[in-house]
């Protein structure tokens, strides 16, 4: 058994935008719960996914699901700094794992 991790997506933001344009995205159960708690609606998340930047240093590999989780950060529709964690599934496309506002420490 190989201990090598699968290759990450090189053109992540292009792939993300393609999934959104084609409707190949969905919230996970966990994401829906957290969005309700944090008062984050789907249009804010989609806005950040379409306009944000990839935070490569925040990406992580999920051993349980054998998939990369990617971090995208941007300014939401209400002007707040938002980070969205996503992954991909061959059948369902883009999966929204969670989203949360970033508070800058001063």
C-alpha positions as CSV (number, residue, x, y, z in Angstrom):
1,X,0.0,0.0,0.0
2,X,1.4,3.4,-1.0
3,X,1.8,6.1,1.6
4,X,1.7,8.8,-1.0
5,X,-1.1,11.2,-1.0
6,X,-3.2,11.8,-4.1
7,X,-2.2,14.8,-6.2
8,X,-3.9,18.1,-5.4
9,X,-5.9,20.0,-8.0
10,X,-3.6,22.5,-9.7
11,X,-6.2,24.8,-11.2
12,X,-8.5,24.8,-8.2
13,X,-10.3,28.1,-8.6
14,X,-11.1,27.2,-12.3
15,X,-12.5,23.8,-11.2
16,X,-14.5,25.4,-8.4
17,X,-16.1,28.0,-10.8
18,X,-16.9,25.3,-13.3
19,X,-18.7,23.2,-10.6
20,X,-20.7,26.2,-9.5
21,X,-21.7,27.2,-13.1
22,X,-22.8,23.7,-13.9
23,X,-24.6,23.3,-10.6
24,X,-22.3,20.4,-9.4
25,X,-22.0,21.5,-5.8
26,X,-23.7,20.7,-2.6
27,X,-23.5,21.3,1.1
28,X,-22.6,18.5,3.4
29,X,-24.8,17.8,6.4
30,X,-22.1,19.2,8.7
31,X,-21.9,22.4,6.6
32,X,-25.6,23.0,6.8
33,X,-25.5,22.7,10.6
34,X,-22.6,25.1,10.9
35,X,-24.0,27.6,8.5
36,X,-27.2,27.8,10.6
37,X,-25.2,28.3,13.8
38,X,-23.0,31.0,12.2
39,X,-25.7,32.7,10.2
40,X,-23.9,32.1,6.9
41,X,-26.2,31.7,3.8
42,X,-25.3,29.9,0.6
43,X,-25.1,33.0,-1.6
44,X,-22.3,34.4,0.6
45,X,-20.4,31.1,0.3
46,X,-20.9,30.9,-3.5
47,X,-19.7,34.6,-3.8
48,X,-16.5,33.7,-1.9
49,X,-16.0,30.6,-4.0
50,X,-16.3,32.6,-7.2
51,X,-14.2,35.6,-6.1
52,X,-11.9,34.4,-3.3
53,X,-8.3,33.2,-3.3
54,X,-7.0,29.7,-2.6
55,X,-5.2,29.5,0.8
56,X,-2.8,26.7,0.0
57,X,-1.2,26.6,3.4
58,X,-4.7,25.9,5.0
59,X,-5.3,22.8,2.8
60,X,-5.4,19.5,4.5
61,X,-5.7,15.8,3.7
62,X,-8.6,13.9,5.3
63,X,-7.5,10.4,5.8
64,X,-11.0,9.1,6.6
65,X,-12.4,10.3,3.3
66,X,-9.1,9.9,1.4
67,X,-9.6,13.4,-0.1
68,X,-8.0,16.8,0.0
69,X,-9.9,19.6,1.7
70,X,-9.1,23.0,0.2
71,X,-9.4,26.5,1.8
72,X,-10.8,29.4,-0.1
73,X,-10.9,32.8,1.5
74,X,-12.6,36.0,0.4
75,X,-14.9,38.9,1.3
76,X,-18.5,37.9,1.7
77,X,-21.5,39.8,0.3
78,X,-21.8,41.6,3.7
79,X,-18.1,42.7,3.6
80,X,-16.8,40.2,6.2
81,X,-13.7,37.9,5.7
82,X,-15.0,34.4,5.1
83,X,-13.1,31.1,4.7
84,X,-14.8,28.2,3.0
85,X,-13.5,24.6,3.2
86,X,-14.4,22.4,0.2
87,X,-13.6,19.0,-1.1
88,X,-14.6,17.0,-4.2
89,X,-16.5,13.8,-4.9
90,X,-16.5,12.2,-8.3
91,X,-20.2,11.7,-8.2
92,X,-21.4,14.9,-6.6
93,X,-18.7,17.4,-7.6
94,X,-17.8,20.1,-5.2
95,X,-18.7,19.5,-1.6
96,X,-18.9,22.5,0.9
97,X,-17.5,21.1,4.1
98,X,-17.8,24.2,6.3
99,X,-17.6,28.0,6.3
100,X,-16.7,30.5,9.0
101,X,-15.9,34.2,9.4
102,X,-12.3,35.1,10.1
103,X,-11.6,37.6,12.9
104,X,-8.3,39.5,12.5
105,X,-6.3,39.6,15.7
106,X,-5.0,43.1,16.5
